[in-house]
């Protein structure tokens, strides 16, 4: 019978919740291989973890400490094993048996436990600059401080208490599929929600700002990797289909996808990201007394629009659309070609001059033909060229419409 949890630590393979080669088996049995050979378990060594609890082993997490330790996560409890080898001490070379006069097994928490074997990750410095272990428990996402003070387990609230409505959506029958990782100040937990049998949702925790975010990704595994001297963040789709992965022909299933929190030019299925930039509704309150809604008391004539766009290496055709007042649909104003060739210098120019494809292009458009109104909203879309463009600024200029005088009789 295969083990539920495996981990390579101290030059040997550890297994938790499975069957040993000597017919010792059980959901709370921890056993380990001979040194430097993860296939040889003929040493017959094993230990029962928390035998009085009737608990089930879920995860093995080696600690980063001066002395060898590991966290043993079970479904209803968490334990710490401090390792000391017979004849070899802390660093084994040939020893197979633990010296239980010096090896200590102590409980960290008897009030909560782990849900998934891969549903945990280390995060540097959530509190006091120390490293925290985040993990998915039955009550939500919890943190276990490296000092092992157990401040999150037991009576303390889960870290994810503020998003309990999202936690309640998790399909706990399949929650053992959860996979977690840490990348670029975010801890990511892929979980099955709304009755799904596979991970179809990602809970992202910003460790710097202590905020949660949600992503609709189907994730079976996370994998940071270095490609072309640049580290990127990958995930493997948890659902088979006809997605086109990075460098993979159409029709591949369960392929890897690139995910970058900022600046990514492809979506999780390697399709180009469509630029869709929408402004707030300009009502000009700040220029009419500064009071909230002051601009809605005056009807305005739209004069012209200033647009600054930074073009990349390829050209793009942007669609400019607008809404006036309570329009339900966007009205196309015009199409705007952004071409990197426009970034060539205009003479005279100060030397030395360096060419750059990132030069900002500025244009003005007359908007007087747009019907007057109290507020206007703009939208910039690139739905065909998928070029790399950035909206630097968008400014609308307007004047109040003069009231029509009437004769008093």
N, C-alpha and C positions, 0 to 999 in steps of 0.2 A: 504494500500500500504506500502510495507516495505521501510525502510530508506536505503540510499546508504552507509552512514557511521555511525558507532556506536563507543562509547568510554565510559568506566567507569571512572569517575572522580568525586572527592568530594562526594563519597558515593552515587552516583546516575548515571543512564544511560543517556547519551546524544545521540541524533539522529539528523542527518543532511540530508536534501534532501529526504523528504518522507511525509507521511500523519500522522497528529496528531489525537488522539482519539476524539478531539472536531471538526473534519472535517476541521481543518486548514491544508492546504497542499501546497506544492510548492517546486521547486528545490532549493530555497534559504532560506528555513525555518529551523531554529534550535529549537529543543524542548527537554525537559528533564523530567525525571521521578521524583517521590517522593523520599525522602532520604531512602536508604537501601532497595529499592524495584525497581528493574529494569523492572518489569512488570506492574507497576501502573503509567500510564500517565494521570490520572484523574484530575491532578491539572490544566490542561488547559493552561499551560505556554509555550510560544513560542516567538521567535523573528525573524524578517526578516533581513537577512544579505545582505548588499549592494544592496538595492532594485532598485537603478537606473542603475545598471550595466547589468541587464538581465543575470546574471551569474548562474552557476550550482554548487552546493555544492559537494565536492569530499571526503574530509578527515577532521577528527578531531584529533588534536595532543595536548594532555595536555603538559604544560610546566613545567620544574623543576625550580621553582622560589620561592622567599620568599612569594609573594602574588599569589593567584590562577589566572592563565592565561591559555588560550588555543589558538593554531593556528587553524584557519579555512581555509582550502585550497579549492579554487574553481578552475574551469577550466581556467579562465583567470585572476584571481587575488588571493591575499593572505591577510588575515586579522587577527588581534589580538583582542581577547575578554578578557578584564580584569574583573574579577567576584567579585561583592560585593552584598551580599544578604540583602534583606529587613529584618530588626530586628535582623539578625544574624551576619551581617558583613562578614568577609572573610571565616569563618568556619561554615557552616550551620548545624543545628541539626533538625530543623523543617521547616525552611523557604522554600518556593517554588518559590517566585517571586524575580527577580533581581531588585536591586535599581539602576535605570538608571541615577540617579544624580551622582553616584559614579562609576558605571560600565561603562567602556569605550570600544567602538568598533572603532578601527582605522585601516586603510589600511597599509599593509606592502609593497605591490607591486600591481600595476595596469597594469603591463607590461607582467607578466607571471603567470602561475598557475600550478596546479597539474593535472596529467594525470590519476593516479590510486589511489584508496583508500588505498592500502597497499604498494604503491610504494615509500616509504620513510623510513629513518632510522637515528638514532642519531649516530654520530661518535665523540669520544673524541679527541679533540685537533688537528684539521687540521691546524688551524692558531692560533698563540698566546696562545696556551694552552686551548682555550675555546672549548665548545662543538658546533659542527655544525650539522645542519639538512640537509641531502642530500635527494633530491627528483627528480623524473623523471618529467620533464616538456615537453612541446611540442617541445622545442628547444634542449632538451638533458638533461643530469644530471646536476642539479644546486645545489649550497650550500647556505644555509641561516644561517648566523652567529648568535649565541645566543644573541649577543648584539643588534640584529635586526637593524643593520645599512643598510641592504638591498644592500650590496656591489655586490652581484651576480645577483640580479634581475635588470630588466631594461636594461641599456646600457652595463653592463659588460658581458663578454663572458661566456657561460656555462662552467662548470668544464670539461665537456667531449668534448670540442671544438677540441682537438687534435685527437679524434677518430670519427670525424663527418661522415666519410664514413660508420662506423658501425652504428651510430645513424640513418643514412638515410635508413638503411635496416629494421628498426622497422616497423611493421604493425600497424599503428596508429589507425586503426579501432578497433583492438583488444588489444591495449596497456593498456586498463583499467585493464587487467588481471595481469599486472606487480606486482611482490612482491619483497620486498627488506628487507635486514637484515644486521647486522654488526656482524662479528665474527673474532677474532684474527687479528686485525688490517686491515681487509679487509671489504669493503662494497660491498655487492652482489645485483645485480639487474637482476632478471629473466624477460626476455621480449620475445615477439613473433617477429621473423624476417623472411624475405624472404617470406611473404605472409602467414605464419602459423597463425592459429586461436588460438593456445595455446602457452604458453611459451616454447620455444625450444632453448634458448640461454641465457647465463649468462654473464653479464658485471661485472667484479670484479675490484674494485678500491683499490689500496694499499695506505692507508692513511699515511703511514710513508714515502714512497718513491715517492708519487704523480704519480703513474703509473697505467695504465689500462691493464687488462688481459681479455682474452675471454675463456669461457668454453662451451662445447657443451652438456649441461645438460637440460633435460625436467623437469622444476621445477614448481610445483603448490603452494607449501608452504614451508617455512623454519621453523625449530624447533630445537634450542639447547636443549639438555637433558642430564641428569646425569644417567649413567648406570654403575653399579659396581664401584661406587665411582670415576668415571672418566667422566668428561663432554665431550660430543661429539656433532658434528654438523650434523644434519639430514636435508634431504629435502624429500618432497613427489613428486613422479613422476606425471607429468601432463598428461601423456598418458597411457591409459589402455593397458595391454598386458599380457605376460606370464613371466614377470620378477620374479626372486626369491629375495625377500627382506630379511633383517636381521631377522633371526629367523622365517621366514614365508615360508610355503611350496610352491613348484613350482606351478604356475598357479594363484597366487594372482595378483590382479590388483590394480594400484594406490597405491602401498605399499611404505613404508618409506625406504630410503636408507641413508647410512652413507657417509658423505663427510668430509674428512680431508685434508686440503691443503698440509700438509707434513706428510710423513711416513705412509700413508694409505696402507693397504694390500689388499683392495678390491676396485673394481671400483663402479660406481654408481648403477650397477645392481647386486652388491654383488658377482661378479665373481672375482676370484683371479687375482691379477695384475701380468702380465708377465714381468719378468726382461728382458730388451732389452737395453744394454749398448753399445754405439758406440763411438769410439774415433775419434779424428781428424786424418787426414792423416799425419803420421810422415815423414817429408822430411829431418830432421837433418840440417836445415839451421843454427841453433845456433852453431853447432859444425864445421861449414865450413865458418867461417867468420862473421856470424851473420846477413848478409844481407838478406833481404826478398827474398826467392826463391833461395838462394845460393845452397841449398842442391839438387835442381833439376838439377844441372849441372853435378852431379856425380852419376853414377850407383852404387848401393850398394848390398852387400851380407848380408842377414839377419842371424845373429848368434843365438841368443836365446831370449826368452820372459820370463820376470819376472812378476808373477801375485800374488797379495796379496788380499785375500778374507776373509771377516768376516762372519763366519757361525752362524746361530741361532740354535734353538732347533731341527730343522729337517734337513735332508740331501737334497742335490740338485744335479742334473746333469746339468752342464753348457755346452753349445755348443760354442766352440771357432771357429770363422770364420775370414777370412781376404780378403782384396782386395789389389792387387798390381797395382800401376799406375792407368790406366783408366779402370780397370775391371768393367763390368756392373753388375755382379752377385757376391754374396759372395761364397767363397770356404771354405768348412768345414775343419778345421785343426785337431781338435780332440775333444773328450768329456772328461770333467773334473768333477770328483765326489768330491763334497764338503760335508764332513761328520763332524758333531760336535764332534764325538768321536776322531777326529784327534787333538782336542784341549787339550787332556790329556798331563800332563807334562812329560818331558824327564829328567830322573835322571842323575846326581845329580841336585837337585833343592833346592833353599834356602827356609827354613821354617821360619815362618808359611806360608803355601800356601793355597790360596783360589781357588776352582774350578770355572771356568767361561765358559759358552757356547759361549761367544762372542770373544774368542781368534782369532787372525788373523792367517790364514793359508797362507803360502808362498810356491810357487812352481816355478820351472824353466823348460822351454821346449826348446829343440833344434829346431831351425827354419831354418837350413841350406838347407833343401830340398825344401823350398819355392823358386820359381824362382827369380833371382835378379831383381831389379827394382830401380826406383828413389824415390818412396814413398810407404808406406804401411799403411793400416787402419785396425783396429781390431774391432770385434763385439763379445759381450758376451751375450748369450740368455739362459733363463730358460723358456722353453715353455711346461714343463710337470709336474715338481714337485711343482712349485709355492712356494718354500720355501722362508724364509726371509733371504736374503743374501745382502751383501754390497761389492761393488768393492772398495777396499782401494787404490790400485795403480796398474798400468799396464805400464811396461817399455819394450821397444824394443831396443836391442843392434844390431849394424851393423858395417860393415867395407866397405870402398870403394873397388870396384872391380878393380883389377890391369888391366891397359890397355894392350892389346896384342901387343908386338913389331912386327914390320915388317921390312923386308930388303929393303933398299932404293937402287934402281938400276939406 
